[in-house]
């Protein structure tokens, strides 16, 4: 419900990123898996959505910059997608906890003339 009423392209990007981050945590991490969405809106700064996924960590630590997927691979594009869609993102991997975070921003739309 945090994104109810959000413009379609931002909602689509947020859904895809949330899905990718949660899937990575489910596939590579350990419980508990937590997904948080924080939305801030202002007339000056526009809309900002932060998505954070945490999990219980990964005993087999992977590099923070995974190699790109093989052309024919069916998986491995999650962080490439996040990098392409997010305005900022980070990934912290640890044996006792992993945190993936990203921010999406949309500038405020100018007011139509005569609606001050």
N, C-alpha and C positions, 0 to 999 in steps of 0.2 A: 504494500500500500504506500510505501514511501515515495514512489514515483508516479502515483496516480495523477493523471492529468498532464504529465510531462509530454513535450513535443515528441513526435514519433521517432525521429532519427536518434535523439538522445536516449530514448527508452530502448530502442533496438540495440544501440551500442552498449548500454548498461546491462541489458539482458545477456548479450553475447559474452561480454567480459566477465560478468558474474558467473556464468555457466562454465567458462574456460577455467577461471581460477578455482572454482569449487571442484571441478572435475580433476584438475591437477592435484589438489589437496586430497581428494578421495583416492586417487590412483597411487599417489606417491607418499602420502603422509600417514599419520596415525590419528585415531580419535583423541580428543574431540575436535570436530570440524565446526567452525563458527563463521558465518557470513554476516557481515554488517554493511548496511547502506546508510549513508548520511547525506542529507540533501540540505543545501543552503541556497537561499534565493534573496536577491536584493535588486532594487531598481537600478542601482549603479553598476554592480559587478555582474549581474546576470545570475545564471543558475550554475551551481557547482555540485557535482555528485562525487562522493568518495565511496569506493567499494574496498572492503578489507576482508580477506579470508585468512583465518589462522587454523592451524592444526597442531597436533601433538608432536610434530617433528618427524624426522626421517633419519633412521640410524645409518643408512647408506647415503652420505652427503653427495649431492650432485652439484655440478658447477652452477654458479648463478647466471651464467650466460650460456645456456645450452646451445649446441650446434643446431643449425636449421634442419628441418626435416628433409629426408630424402624425397625426391620429386614424387615418387609413387607411394610414399608412406600414407597410411590412413590416420595417423596421429602425429603429435609432435609440433603442432602449429600454435598451441595455446598462447605462449608468451609472444610469439611473432604477431598474433592478432591483437593482443593487449598493447604491444608497442605501437602498432599502426593506428589504433583507435583512441588510446588514452593521451591526455595532455601531459601527464606525468605518471610514473609508476616505479615501484621498487619491489624487490624480492629479497627476503632475509631467510636463509635456510639454516636450520640448526638441528642437532640431535634431539633437543628437548622442545622444540617449537619452530614452526615455520610461519612466516607472515608475508602475504602478497597484498599489495596495496596499489590502488590507482585513483586518479582524479580525472573527471570529465568536466569540461567547462563550456558553457554557451553564454556568449555576451548578451547583455540586456538589449532588447529590441528598442529602437528609438520610438518615442511616442509619435503617433500620427499628428500632423499639423492641426492646431486648434483644440487639442485634448489635454492641455496642461492642467 
